[in-house]
Amino acid sequence: MYKPVIGLEIHVELNTKSKMFCGCANDPDEKRPNFNVCPICMGHPGTLPVINQEAVVKVIKTGLALNCNIPENSKFDRKNYFYPDLPKGYQISQYDQPLCKEGYLVIDGRQIRVRRVHLEEDTGSSMHIETVTGFYEGEKTEEMIEKGPGKDEWKKHLKEGYSLINLNRAGVPLMELVTEPDIETGVEARRFAEDLQLILRYLGVSQANMEKGEMRCEVNISLSKNPPAGGGVLGTKAEIKNLNSFRAVEKSIEYEIKRQTELLDKGEKIIQETRGWDDIKGKTVSQREKEEAHDYRYFPEPDLPSLHFTKEDILKIKEQIVELPEERKQRFIKEYGLSRDNVGIFSIRKELGDFFEKTAYELKAWVESEKGKKIDEGEFQKLAKIAANYLITDLLGIIKDLSGKEAEVLFAGKEMNLKVSPENFAELIKAIYLNQISSKAAKTVLLEMVKTAKDPSQIIDEMGLTQVTDEEEIYAIIKEAIDDPKNKKAIDDFKSGKEGALQFVVGQIMAKTKGKANPQSLKELLKKALTN
């Protein structure tokens, strides 16, 4: 039986205003190729880099959130290797003195150790084109070539294909996190990556969208019968590069465990190599043999000063750290009495949790204003649970149906278009709590709030949805229902012991009152009228 030994290397593009070593804009949404470039990030001779302070602070903030030690001294190094979209022929990175080291993240009760978190610059991007027609997607390629320069050269490319280089991404601040080989399964690796993404978003250091390449995962995996903790040695590792989804992280590990197990069972050796993940075929594929670290010929970056941090520097950065996801989960359970499922949703979707909290505070202020004293914990938690359920189940459902997109995007960012304010939502919850409207009417009101941005009391008045609560009025309606021939059979069935028959009569009354009567109160009063 072999035991998997798994470590992760995770690259994250930081959301700084400018690039790592120059003043060019750091804009991942820029569509024009080679637009955000300058002599520094294009690697022109004679240019000098300048360290982006904001990027350094964001990496240290991440390290502190991951329980890392922050050394007093750090420096940048040159990592030498050739790649077409690496303009300088080397990358400015960090080798033996990273900004953060020796941290951990707890996943399902287990500590996954973080070896280091360091800062470097990203490369440019390449686009490999088989034919010009394929690139321009149906434009009149032949006509374009005839009119443009280098006609003969382009015609050659039309047959052979070519590559394009875009340096907009070159020099973007790139944070790299390396774990110790503590991970044991694909599921655990996926959970680590998901939790890390959430922490990065809470800290505001990156959106870490994997589909946009803002967060990229690499897996180092080997199998051993006696892993180091048991006194043995690590097996030969394979590295799976550039995984761009959490699913790919999990599935590639599962496949690689199976592949390596089969090879070892046959008595064959594992080759140390870099492999890629084929998402369509669901398998890893060999790409190249892996270089050792010394192949990169690291040496201190001569054009940049070393970095020195005092305890006061680190304390100032630590004070900027907000409440993190796990802390928020525990607080929501304790303060609002919410279920773990609801708390999980509010921690993953931070803006949704913020909306809920604003609603809860509005409800608290309303109760304390009405009663002139501090709200009882039990009453507050009851209100909070009603608000959470209507927010998660009803409001999100309505928005999703209306917008045709995931509802939570309407709570934040450029796409914010939510017409319901926390104040108005709290007013609706208050009306539900006081039995002023039925649950059915509440859904109607909420739909109108989303469509029109009107406050709930206005909608309730305009649509005549106020719940009938006067017992004399309800008894008069019940008497009419009892005398109605349509209900005679159901009433006789109830009197003969069939409890369920009563629901038919309740339904008839609710239809007549257009949902204004409280169904539970109505049922009790109807029972009372029929048994007296």
C-alpha angles and dihedrals in degrees: 000000000000125000118217115233109198135180131176133220111196125188119199127187109223119227097232120149093241138026125275101264106012141041098257116126117264098220116153090184095060107123099186109092119236091005102122095052139116137173091275099055090038089057099240115175117261096026122127127212124226121205117248104231093197090059092051091051092049092053093048090048089054091048092052091050087054093051093251129160112244110214119220091233131045137160144185125247138196115248107199121210138120124247127152095239095045099093100193096045088241137058125231104230140136126265121167101005108049122177093244135022145165101031135136145208122210114229117184091335095313124109113231105197121226111215097192146338115208140170130239142146125271124236127240121260131253129214115201113204124192095194136002089239090057091053097048092043101224103335116143091271098174092052091047092052093048091054096043134076122269093032096171093046093051092050088055090051090049088065101034104033126227145209132253126207123213114190098186088105095043109112096015110146108263123191118203123199121192122192128203113252092267099122117104107181142029090246092055091049090051092049091050091052093046093049091046091052090052092050091050090052093048090050091049093229095121142349085227093204105179093199089059094046093248089125121033126181131207124188127212110197137173135160125229136176089208110027118197095268087061094048097264132108133259119264123236108291133224121203120217109204137211102001106182103190138044089238090055090052092053098040096044090055092048091050094045092051088054093045095049093044091054092049094049092047088056091052093249125139126247112237117222101237148134115258133187130216120243103203094189096051093035094229142103119248130203116253109167144326111277122249120225119241093257090063088074092063095218118202133162114283103252095200097058132064121236117256126242125190129193125207087253091055091054093044091054090053092045090055089060093061112109129209106297127223098263092047090050091051093054093045094049091051093049100038102037102023091231126164120258090247093056092043090052091055093047093050096047092045100046097181089053090052090049090052090050093050093051089051091049092051090050090053091048091051091049095052093045091048092050096046099033092226141079114290119255112248093233093052092046092051091049090055091045092053092051090050093048093050095048091045097049100035106029111022095044091044093052094047092048092050092049099042102036090223137087105295098221093068087071090068099063150015130016093332096055107139105145112145095188113088123204088245093056092042089053089051090055092049089050090054091050092047092051091047090241089136133021123246089253091052090047090062090051092050092047092052091053091047090055092047100042108020088229118147115256098245090057092050092047091053095044093049095039094235100145108134119246107241103159107110095209090054091047092048090053090054091046091052090054090050093049091051093047110105090216089068098044097097093047091049092048090049091051092050089051090057105272101131094182092062090073091069090069091060092045089053091051091051092046090052091050092050091043090239094306096122119083103247095212094049090043092053093051093048091046091053090049092051093050097046098047 
